[in-house]
Amino acid sequence: MSVANKIRALLRLNNKKNSELAAYLEMTPQSLTNKLNRDSFSAEDLIKIAEFLECELSFDTKDGVKILLDTTDLR
């Protein structure tokens, strides 16, 4: 499943609309639609999307170490 499809699924699960996410990301709904259609998200986009959807974004190592990414990682 593509990243865009996972974002769409999380939006549905959280009863959120694309327009709400676009506003949170400070972009137009059309810009968000373009990103979803191209499946092109920056790390900053993904961190903000995870925050909006109240999800965790992390790297999980094979030996069980979990490194969370959040807005404190943004420059």
PDB file of N, CA, C and O in Angstrom:
ATOM      1  N   MET A   1       0.849  -1.176   0.000  1.00  0.00           N
ATOM      2  CA  MET A   1       0.000   0.000   0.000  1.00  0.00           C
ATOM      3  C   MET A   1       0.897   1.242   0.000  1.00  0.00           C
ATOM      4  O   MET A   1       1.865   1.310   0.758  1.00  0.00           O
ATOM      5  N   SER A   2       0.581   2.209  -0.837  1.00  0.00           N
ATOM      6  CA  SER A   2       1.379   3.420  -0.926  1.00  0.00           C
ATOM      7  C   SER A   2       1.208   4.302   0.315  1.00  0.00           C
ATOM      8  O   SER A   2       0.251   4.147   1.073  1.00  0.00           O
ATOM      9  N   VAL A   3       2.133   5.209   0.504  1.00  0.00           N
ATOM     10  CA  VAL A   3       2.035   6.151   1.622  1.00  0.00           C
ATOM     11  C   VAL A   3       0.749   6.959   1.493  1.00  0.00           C
ATOM     12  O   VAL A   3       0.046   7.168   2.482  1.00  0.00           O
ATOM     13  N   ALA A   4       0.440   7.413   0.286  1.00  0.00           N
ATOM     14  CA  ALA A   4      -0.781   8.197   0.073  1.00  0.00           C
ATOM     15  C   ALA A   4      -2.025   7.409   0.467  1.00  0.00           C
ATOM     16  O   ALA A   4      -2.937   7.959   1.083  1.00  0.00           O
ATOM     17  N   ASN A   5      -2.066   6.133   0.119  1.00  0.00           N
ATOM     18  CA  ASN A   5      -3.223   5.303   0.491  1.00  0.00           C
ATOM     19  C   ASN A   5      -3.303   5.100   1.996  1.00  0.00           C
ATOM     20  O   ASN A   5      -4.399   5.023   2.552  1.00  0.00           O
ATOM     21  N   LYS A   6      -2.168   5.013   2.654  1.00  0.00           N
ATOM     22  CA  LYS A   6      -2.170   4.885   4.113  1.00  0.00           C
ATOM     23  C   LYS A   6      -2.673   6.168   4.755  1.00  0.00           C
ATOM     24  O   LYS A   6      -3.414   6.126   5.738  1.00  0.00           O
ATOM     25  N   ILE A   7      -2.274   7.304   4.206  1.00  0.00           N
ATOM     26  CA  ILE A   7      -2.762   8.584   4.725  1.00  0.00           C
ATOM     27  C   ILE A   7      -4.269   8.686   4.517  1.00  0.00           C
ATOM     28  O   ILE A   7      -4.994   9.102   5.421  1.00  0.00           O
ATOM     29  N   ARG A   8      -4.739   8.309   3.339  1.00  0.00           N
ATOM     30  CA  ARG A   8      -6.187   8.338   3.073  1.00  0.00           C
ATOM     31  C   ARG A   8      -6.939   7.437   4.057  1.00  0.00           C
ATOM     32  O   ARG A   8      -7.993   7.815   4.568  1.00  0.00           O
ATOM     33  N   ALA A   9      -6.395   6.252   4.318  1.00  0.00           N
ATOM     34  CA  ALA A   9      -7.047   5.320   5.248  1.00  0.00           C
ATOM     35  C   ALA A   9      -7.078   5.903   6.657  1.00  0.00           C
ATOM     36  O   ALA A   9      -8.088   5.794   7.351  1.00  0.00           O
ATOM     37  N   LEU A  10      -5.980   6.519   7.082  1.00  0.00           N
ATOM     38  CA  LEU A  10      -5.942   7.129   8.417  1.00  0.00           C
ATOM     39  C   LEU A  10      -6.902   8.301   8.519  1.00  0.00           C
ATOM     40  O   LEU A  10      -7.515   8.508   9.566  1.00  0.00           O
ATOM     41  N   LEU A  11      -7.039   9.067   7.451  1.00  0.00           N
ATOM     42  CA  LEU A  11      -8.015  10.158   7.453  1.00  0.00           C
ATOM     43  C   LEU A  11      -9.423   9.597   7.661  1.00  0.00           C
ATOM     44  O   LEU A  11     -10.193  10.126   8.462  1.00  0.00           O
ATOM     45  N   ARG A  12      -9.755   8.533   6.941  1.00  0.00           N
ATOM     46  CA  ARG A  12     -11.081   7.916   7.095  1.00  0.00           C
ATOM     47  C   ARG A  12     -11.283   7.385   8.507  1.00  0.00           C
ATOM     48  O   ARG A  12     -12.338   7.590   9.108  1.00  0.00           O
ATOM     49  N   LEU A  13     -10.264   6.696   9.039  1.00  0.00           N
ATOM     50  CA  LEU A  13     -10.380   6.138  10.394  1.00  0.00           C
ATOM     51  C   LEU A  13     -10.580   7.213  11.459  1.00  0.00           C
ATOM     52  O   LEU A  13     -11.216   6.974  12.485  1.00  0.00           O
ATOM     53  N   ASN A  14     -10.029   8.398  11.203  1.00  0.00           N
ATOM     54  CA  ASN A  14     -10.121   9.496  12.156  1.00  0.00           C
ATOM     55  C   ASN A  14     -11.232  10.490  11.808  1.00  0.00           C
ATOM     56  O   ASN A  14     -11.332  11.560  12.409  1.00  0.00           O
ATOM     57  N   ASN A  15     -12.059  10.124  10.834  1.00  0.00           N
ATOM     58  CA  ASN A  15     -13.157  10.990  10.407  1.00  0.00           C
ATOM     59  C   ASN A  15     -12.692  12.408  10.099  1.00  0.00           C
ATOM     60  O   ASN A  15     -13.346  13.383  10.468  1.00  0.00           O
ATOM     61  N   LYS A  16     -11.559  12.507   9.423  1.00  0.00           N
ATOM     62  CA  LYS A  16     -10.993  13.796   9.026  1.00  0.00           C
ATOM     63  C   LYS A  16     -11.099  13.919   7.516  1.00  0.00           C
ATOM     64  O   LYS A  16     -11.118  12.924   6.791  1.00  0.00           O
ATOM     65  N   LYS A  17     -11.169  15.157   7.060  1.00  0.00           N
ATOM     66  CA  LYS A  17     -11.285  15.430   5.635  1.00  0.00           C
ATOM     67  C   LYS A  17      -9.958  15.922   5.074  1.00  0.00           C
ATOM     68  O   LYS A  17      -9.122  16.474   5.790  1.00  0.00           O
ATOM     69  N   ASN A  18      -9.787  15.704   3.772  1.00  0.00           N
ATOM     70  CA  ASN A  18      -8.587  16.207   3.101  1.00  0.00           C
ATOM     71  C   ASN A  18      -8.439  17.701   3.307  1.00  0.00           C
ATOM     72  O   ASN A  18      -7.333  18.202   3.510  1.00  0.00           O
ATOM     73  N   SER A  19      -9.553  18.412   3.253  1.00  0.00           N
ATOM     74  CA  SER A  19      -9.500  19.869   3.402  1.00  0.00           C
ATOM     75  C   SER A  19      -9.000  20.270   4.789  1.00  0.00           C
ATOM     76  O   SER A  19      -8.302  21.275   4.925  1.00  0.00           O
ATOM     77  N   GLU A  20      -9.344  19.504   5.809  1.00  0.00           N
ATOM     78  CA  GLU A  20      -8.857  19.788   7.168  1.00  0.00           C
ATOM     79  C   GLU A  20      -7.347  19.573   7.247  1.00  0.00           C
ATOM     80  O   GLU A  20      -6.626  20.368   7.848  1.00  0.00           O
ATOM     81  N   LEU A  21      -6.883  18.489   6.633  1.00  0.00           N
ATOM     82  CA  LEU A  21      -5.452  18.214   6.623  1.00  0.00           C
ATOM     83  C   LEU A  21      -4.714  19.283   5.829  1.00  0.00           C
ATOM     84  O   LEU A  21      -3.651  19.744   6.245  1.00  0.00           O
ATOM     85  N   ALA A  22      -5.267  19.678   4.697  1.00  0.00           N
ATOM     86  CA  ALA A  22      -4.639  20.727   3.883  1.00  0.00           C
ATOM     87  C   ALA A  22      -4.499  22.014   4.689  1.00  0.00           C
ATOM     88  O   ALA A  22      -3.449  22.654   4.661  1.00  0.00           O
ATOM     89  N   ALA A  23      -5.546  22.390   5.400  1.00  0.00           N
ATOM     90  CA  ALA A  23      -5.499  23.608   6.219  1.00  0.00           C
ATOM     91  C   ALA A  23      -4.441  23.478   7.303  1.00  0.00           C
ATOM     92  O   ALA A  23      -3.703  24.427   7.569  1.00  0.00           O
ATOM     93  N   TYR A  24      -4.362  22.304   7.932  1.00  0.00           N
ATOM     94  CA  TYR A  24      -3.358  22.073   8.979  1.00  0.00           C
ATOM     95  C   TYR A  24      -1.944  22.196   8.417  1.00  0.00           C
ATOM     96  O   TYR A  24      -1.044  22.712   9.080  1.00  0.00           O
ATOM     97  N   LEU A  25      -1.762  21.718   7.192  1.00  0.00           N
ATOM     98  CA  LEU A  25      -0.451  21.766   6.548  1.00  0.00           C
ATOM     99  C   LEU A  25      -0.176  23.127   5.894  1.00  0.00           C
ATOM    100  O   LEU A  25       0.887  23.354   5.315  1.00  0.00           O
ATOM    101  N   GLU A  26      -1.164  24.023   6.005  1.00  0.00           N
ATOM    102  CA  GLU A  26      -1.055  25.364   5.422  1.00  0.00           C
ATOM    103  C   GLU A  26      -0.816  25.309   3.921  1.00  0.00           C
ATOM    104  O   GLU A  26       0.067  25.979   3.386  1.00  0.00           O
ATOM    105  N   MET A  27      -1.635  24.483   3.249  1.00  0.00           N
ATOM    106  CA  MET A  27      -1.590  24.395   1.793  1.00  0.00           C
ATOM    107  C   MET A  27      -3.019  24.329   1.280  1.00  0.00           C
ATOM    108  O   MET A  27      -3.955  24.095   2.044  1.00  0.00           O
ATOM    109  N   THR A  28      -3.174  24.535   0.001  1.00  0.00           N
ATOM    110  CA  THR A  28      -4.508  24.451  -0.583  1.00  0.00           C
ATOM    111  C   THR A  28      -4.925  22.986  -0.690  1.00  0.00           C
ATOM    112  O   THR A  28      -4.076  22.097  -0.763  1.00  0.00           O
ATOM    113  N   PRO A  29      -6.228  22.742  -0.699  1.00  0.00           N
ATOM    114  CA  PRO A  29      -6.694  21.365  -0.909  1.00  0.00           C
ATOM    115  C   PRO A  29      -6.149  20.775  -2.215  1.00  0.00           C
ATOM    116  O   PRO A  29      -5.843  19.584  -2.272  1.00  0.00           O
ATOM    117  N   GLN A  30      -6.027  21.589  -3.252  1.00  0.00           N
ATOM    118  CA  GLN A  30      -5.501  21.104  -4.535  1.00  0.00           C
ATOM    119  C   GLN A  30      -4.047  20.671  -4.392  1.00  0.00           C
ATOM    120  O   GLN A  30      -3.644  19.663  -4.973  1.00  0.00           O
ATOM    121  N   SER A  31      -3.252  21.419  -3.625  1.00  0.00           N
ATOM    122  CA  SER A  31      -1.846  21.037  -3.405  1.00  0.00           C
ATOM    123  C   SER A  31      -1.758  19.698  -2.680  1.00  0.00           C
ATOM    124  O   SER A  31      -0.913  18.864  -3.006  1.00  0.00           O
ATOM    125  N   LEU A  32      -2.628  19.495  -1.701  1.00  0.00           N
ATOM    126  CA  LEU A  32      -2.638  18.212  -0.992  1.00  0.00           C
ATOM    127  C   LEU A  32      -3.057  17.093  -1.934  1.00  0.00           C
ATOM    128  O   LEU A  32      -2.463  16.014  -1.925  1.00  0.00           O
ATOM    129  N   THR A  33      -4.069  17.344  -2.741  1.00  0.00           N
ATOM    130  CA  THR A  33      -4.507  16.337  -3.713  1.00  0.00           C
ATOM    131  C   THR A  33      -3.373  15.970  -4.659  1.00  0.00           C
ATOM    132  O   THR A  33      -3.182  14.798  -4.983  1.00  0.00           O
ATOM    133  N   ASN A  34      -2.623  16.968  -5.101  1.00  0.00           N
ATOM    134  CA  ASN A  34      -1.476  16.701  -5.976  1.00  0.00           C
ATOM    135  C   ASN A  34      -0.443  15.830  -5.273  1.00  0.00           C
ATOM    136  O   ASN A  34       0.076  14.887  -5.870  1.00  0.00           O
ATOM    137  N   LYS A  35      -0.138  16.130  -4.012  1.00  0.00           N
ATOM    138  CA  LYS A  35       0.825  15.320  -3.251  1.00  0.00           C
ATOM    139  C   LYS A  35       0.321  13.887  -3.108  1.00  0.00           C
ATOM    140  O   LYS A  35       1.087  12.935  -3.253  1.00  0.00           O
ATOM    141  N   LEU A  36      -0.981  13.741  -2.820  1.00  0.00           N
ATOM    142  CA  LEU A  36      -1.553  12.402  -2.687  1.00  0.00           C
ATOM    143  C   LEU A  36      -1.499  11.648  -4.012  1.00  0.00           C
ATOM    144  O   LEU A  36      -1.177  10.460  -4.040  1.00  0.00           O
ATOM    145  N   ASN A  37      -1.812  12.330  -5.104  1.00  0.00           N
ATOM    146  CA  ASN A  37      -1.796  11.673  -6.419  1.00  0.00           C
ATOM    147  C   ASN A  37      -0.388  11.295  -6.856  1.00  0.00           C
ATOM    148  O   ASN A  37      -0.189  10.266  -7.501  1.00  0.00           O
ATOM    149  N   ARG A  38       0.592  12.131  -6.503  1.00  0.00           N
ATOM    150  CA  ARG A  38       1.987  11.834  -6.872  1.00  0.00           C
ATOM    151  C   ARG A  38       2.667  10.953  -5.827  1.00  0.00           C
ATOM    152  O   ARG A  38       3.752  10.423  -6.065  1.00  0.00           O
ATOM    153  N   ASP A  39       2.021  10.799  -4.666  1.00  0.00           N
ATOM    154  CA  ASP A  39       2.600  10.037  -3.549  1.00  0.00           C
ATOM    155  C   ASP A  39       3.974  10.616  -3.194  1.00  0.00           C
ATOM    156  O   ASP A  39       4.962   9.894  -3.061  1.00  0.00           O
ATOM    157  N   SER A  40       3.999  11.949  -3.044  1.00  0.00           N
ATOM    158  CA  SER A  40       5.269  12.622  -2.775  1.00  0.00           C
ATOM    159  C   SER A  40       5.145  13.499  -1.529  1.00  0.00           C
ATOM    160  O   SER A  40       4.560  14.581  -1.560  1.00  0.00           O
ATOM    161  N   PHE A  41       5.705  13.005  -0.454  1.00  0.00           N
ATOM    162  CA  PHE A  41       5.655  13.703   0.825  1.00  0.00           C
ATOM    163  C   PHE A  41       7.056  13.846   1.381  1.00  0.00           C
ATOM    164  O   PHE A  41       7.854  12.910   1.335  1.00  0.00           O
ATOM    165  N   SER A  42       7.346  15.015   1.901  1.00  0.00           N
ATOM    166  CA  SER A  42       8.632  15.228   2.561  1.00  0.00           C
ATOM    167  C   SER A  42       8.549  14.652   3.974  1.00  0.00           C
ATOM    168  O   SER A  42       7.467  14.328   4.464  1.00  0.00           O
ATOM    169  N   ALA A  43       9.695  14.532   4.608  1.00  0.00           N
ATOM    170  CA  ALA A  43       9.716  14.087   6.009  1.00  0.00           C
ATOM    171  C   ALA A  43       8.916  15.064   6.861  1.00  0.00           C
ATOM    172  O   ALA A  43       8.187  14.656   7.766  1.00  0.00           O
ATOM    173  N   GLU A  44       9.054  16.350   6.569  1.00  0.00           N
ATOM    174  CA  GLU A  44       8.300  17.363   7.328  1.00  0.00           C
ATOM    175  C   GLU A  44       6.799  17.155   7.160  1.00  0.00           C
ATOM    176  O   GLU A  44       6.049  17.225   8.134  1.00  0.00           O
ATOM    177  N   ASP A  45       6.357  16.900   5.931  1.00  0.00           N
ATOM    178  CA  ASP A  45       4.939  16.619   5.689  1.00  0.00           C
ATOM    179  C   ASP A  45       4.474  15.441   6.537  1.00  0.00           C
ATOM    180  O   ASP A  45       3.441  15.516   7.202  1.00  0.00           O
ATOM    181  N   LEU A  46       5.235  14.363   6.512  1.00  0.00           N
ATOM    182  CA  LEU A  46       4.831  13.144   7.225  1.00  0.00           C
ATOM    183  C   LEU A  46       4.778  13.354   8.733  1.00  0.00           C
ATOM    184  O   LEU A  46       3.885  12.835   9.402  1.00  0.00           O
ATOM    185  N   ILE A  47       5.726  14.109   9.268  1.00  0.00           N
ATOM    186  CA  ILE A  47       5.716  14.400  10.706  1.00  0.00           C
ATOM    187  C   ILE A  47       4.472  15.196  11.066  1.00  0.00           C
ATOM    188  O   ILE A  47       3.806  14.898  12.058  1.00  0.00           O
ATOM    189  N   LYS A  48       4.159  16.204  10.265  1.00  0.00           N
ATOM    190  CA  LYS A  48       2.975  17.031  10.539  1.00  0.00           C
ATOM    191  C   LYS A  48       1.685  16.243  10.353  1.00  0.00           C
ATOM    192  O   LYS A  48       0.733  16.421  11.113  1.00  0.00           O
ATOM    193  N   ILE A  49       1.648  15.375   9.346  1.00  0.00           N
ATOM    194  CA  ILE A  49       0.464  14.546   9.120  1.00  0.00           C
ATOM    195  C   ILE A  49       0.256  13.598  10.306  1.00  0.00           C
ATOM    196  O   ILE A  49      -0.871  13.425  10.772  1.00  0.00           O
ATOM    197  N   ALA A  50       1.321  12.995  10.783  1.00  0.00           N
ATOM    198  CA  ALA A  50       1.213  12.100  11.942  1.00  0.00           C
ATOM    199  C   ALA A  50       0.686  12.859  13.151  1.00  0.00           C
ATOM    200  O   ALA A  50      -0.154  12.344  13.889  1.00  0.00           O
ATOM    201  N   GLU A  51       1.167  14.070  13.357  1.00  0.00           N
ATOM    202  CA  GLU A  51       0.685  14.877  14.479  1.00  0.00           C
ATOM    203  C   GLU A  51      -0.802  15.184  14.308  1.00  0.00           C
ATOM    204  O   GLU A  51      -1.578  15.050  15.254  1.00  0.00           O
ATOM    205  N   PHE A  52      -1.197  15.593  13.110  1.00  0.00           N
ATOM    206  CA  PHE A  52      -2.600  15.910  12.835  1.00  0.00           C
ATOM    207  C   PHE A  52      -3.501  14.706  13.094  1.00  0.00           C
ATOM    208  O   PHE A  52      -4.594  14.848  13.641  1.00  0.00           O
ATOM    209  N   LEU A  53      -3.040  13.533  12.703  1.00  0.00           N
ATOM    210  CA  LEU A  53      -3.842  12.315  12.835  1.00  0.00           C
ATOM    211  C   LEU A  53      -3.633  11.614  14.177  1.00  0.00           C
ATOM    212  O   LEU A  53      -4.156  10.525  14.411  1.00  0.00           O
ATOM    213  N   GLU A  54      -2.866  12.255  15.048  1.00  0.00           N
ATOM    214  CA  GLU A  54      -2.573  11.703  16.378  1.00  0.00           C
ATOM    215  C   GLU A  54      -1.997  10.293  16.282  1.00  0.00           C
ATOM    216  O   GLU A  54      -2.415   9.369  16.979  1.00  0.00           O
ATOM    217  N   CYS A  55      -1.016  10.172  15.385  1.00  0.00           N
ATOM    218  CA  CYS A  55      -0.306   8.906  15.177  1.00  0.00           C
ATOM    219  C   CYS A  55       1.171   9.107  15.510  1.00  0.00           C
ATOM    220  O   CYS A  55       1.645  10.233  15.663  1.00  0.00           O
ATOM    221  N   GLU A  56       1.869   8.008  15.614  1.00  0.00           N
ATOM    222  CA  GLU A  56       3.317   8.057  15.785  1.00  0.00           C
ATOM    223  C   GLU A  56       3.985   7.770  14.454  1.00  0.00           C
ATOM    224  O   GLU A  56       3.531   6.929  13.678  1.00  0.00           O
ATOM    225  N   LEU A  57       5.067   8.483  14.208  1.00  0.00           N
ATOM    226  CA  LEU A  57       5.911   8.212  13.055  1.00  0.00           C
ATOM    227  C   LEU A  57       7.263   7.826  13.631  1.00  0.00           C
ATOM    228  O   LEU A  57       7.871   8.598  14.373  1.00  0.00           O
ATOM    229  N   SER A  58       7.730   6.642  13.295  1.00  0.00           N
ATOM    230  CA  SER A  58       8.959   6.180  13.942  1.00  0.00           C
ATOM    231  C   SER A  58       9.767   5.259  13.043  1.00  0.00           C
ATOM    232  O   SER A  58       9.281   4.716  12.051  1.00  0.00           O
ATOM    233  N   PHE A  59      11.028   5.110  13.441  1.00  0.00           N
ATOM    234  CA  PHE A  59      11.912   4.093  12.895  1.00  0.00           C
ATOM    235  C   PHE A  59      11.981   3.001  13.947  1.00  0.00           C
ATOM    236  O   PHE A  59      12.266   3.279  15.112  1.00  0.00           O
ATOM    237  N   ASP A  60      11.726   1.768  13.551  1.00  0.00           N
ATOM    238  CA  ASP A  60      11.816   0.618  14.454  1.00  0.00           C
ATOM    239  C   ASP A  60      12.951  -0.281  13.986  1.00  0.00           C
ATOM    240  O   ASP A  60      12.940  -0.769  12.856  1.00  0.00           O
ATOM    241  N   THR A  61      13.929  -0.497  14.856  1.00  0.00           N
ATOM    242  CA  THR A  61      15.060  -1.331  14.485  1.00  0.00           C
ATOM    243  C   THR A  61      14.727  -2.808  14.690  1.00  0.00           C
ATOM    244  O   THR A  61      13.754  -3.153  15.361  1.00  0.00           O
ATOM    245  N   LYS A  62      15.545  -3.661  14.103  1.00  0.00           N
ATOM    246  CA  LYS A  62      15.337  -5.102  14.238  1.00  0.00           C
ATOM    247  C   LYS A  62      15.442  -5.565  15.683  1.00  0.00           C
ATOM    248  O   LYS A  62      14.813  -6.547  16.076  1.00  0.00           O
ATOM    249  N   ASP A  63      16.251  -4.845  16.481  1.00  0.00           N
ATOM    250  CA  ASP A  63      16.416  -5.269  17.881  1.00  0.00           C
ATOM    251  C   ASP A  63      15.465  -4.540  18.821  1.00  0.00           C
ATOM    252  O   ASP A  63      15.708  -4.491  20.027  1.00  0.00           O
ATOM    253  N   GLY A  64      14.385  -3.975  18.288  1.00  0.00           N
ATOM    254  CA  GLY A  64      13.320  -3.438  19.122  1.00  0.00           C
ATOM    255  C   GLY A  64      13.459  -1.992  19.564  1.00  0.00           C
ATOM    256  O   GLY A  64      12.656  -1.517  20.367  1.00  0.00           O
ATOM    257  N   VAL A  65      14.442  -1.294  19.067  1.00  0.00           N
ATOM    258  CA  VAL A  65      14.588   0.119  19.415  1.00  0.00           C
ATOM    259  C   VAL A  65      13.635   0.923  18.538  1.00  0.00           C
ATOM    260  O   VAL A  65      13.562   0.717  17.327  1.00  0.00           O
ATOM    261  N   LYS A  66      12.900   1.851  19.175  1.00  0.00           N
ATOM    262  CA  LYS A  66      11.942   2.682  18.458  1.00  0.00           C
ATOM    263  C   LYS A  66      12.380   4.140  18.594  1.00  0.00           C
ATOM    264  O   LYS A  66      12.516   4.657  19.702  1.00  0.00           O
ATOM    265  N   ILE A  67      12.600   4.793  17.453  1.00  0.00           N
ATOM    266  CA  ILE A  67      13.006   6.187  17.451  1.00  0.00           C
ATOM    267  C   ILE A  67      11.866   6.989  16.829  1.00  0.00           C
ATOM    268  O   ILE A  67      11.587   6.880  15.635  1.00  0.00           O
ATOM    269  N   LEU A  68      11.210   7.802  17.673  1.00  0.00           N
ATOM    270  CA  LEU A  68      10.069   8.584  17.225  1.00  0.00           C
ATOM    271  C   LEU A  68      10.513   9.844  16.506  1.00  0.00           C
ATOM    272  O   LEU A  68      11.516  10.463  16.862  1.00  0.00           O
ATOM    273  N   LEU A  69       9.760  10.207  15.502  1.00  0.00           N
ATOM    274  CA  LEU A  69       9.944  11.481  14.806  1.00  0.00           C
ATOM    275  C   LEU A  69       8.742  12.354  15.158  1.00  0.00           C
ATOM    276  O   LEU A  69       7.598  11.909  15.071  1.00  0.00           O
ATOM    277  N   ASP A  70       9.008  13.591  15.554  1.00  0.00           N
ATOM    278  CA  ASP A  70       7.909  14.500  15.856  1.00  0.00           C
ATOM    279  C   ASP A  70       8.299  15.926  15.497  1.00  0.00           C
ATOM    280  O   ASP A  70       9.364  16.151  14.921  1.00  0.00           O
ATOM    281  N   THR A  71       7.461  16.874  15.827  1.00  0.00           N
ATOM    282  CA  THR A  71       7.698  18.248  15.397  1.00  0.00           C
ATOM    283  C   THR A  71       8.966  18.860  15.997  1.00  0.00           C
ATOM    284  O   THR A  71       9.460  19.861  15.479  1.00  0.00           O
ATOM    285  N   THR A  72       9.497  18.291  17.061  1.00  0.00           N
ATOM    286  CA  THR A  72      10.753  18.814  17.598  1.00  0.00           C
ATOM    287  C   THR A  72      11.916  18.505  16.663  1.00  0.00           C
ATOM    288  O   THR A  72      12.993  19.085  16.798  1.00  0.00           O
ATOM    289  N   ASP A  73      11.703  17.593  15.716  1.00  0.00           N
ATOM    290  CA  ASP A  73      12.747  17.251  14.751  1.00  0.00           C
ATOM    291  C   ASP A  73      12.766  18.194  13.542  1.00  0.00           C
ATOM    292  O   ASP A  73      13.666  18.129  12.705  1.00  0.00           O
ATOM    293  N   LEU A  74      11.756  19.070  13.464  1.00  0.00           N
ATOM    294  CA  LEU A  74      11.690  19.999  12.337  1.00  0.00           C
ATOM    295  C   LEU A  74      12.597  21.195  12.587  1.00  0.00           C
ATOM    296  O   LEU A  74      12.770  21.639  13.722  1.00  0.00           O
ATOM    297  N   ARG A  75      13.163  21.699  11.515  1.00  0.00           N
ATOM    298  CA  ARG A  75      14.041  22.874  11.635  1.00  0.00           C
ATOM    299  C   ARG A  75      13.245  24.136  11.577  1.00  0.00           C
ATOM    300  O   ARG A  75      13.809  25.227  11.662  1.00  0.00           O
TER     301      ARG A  75
END
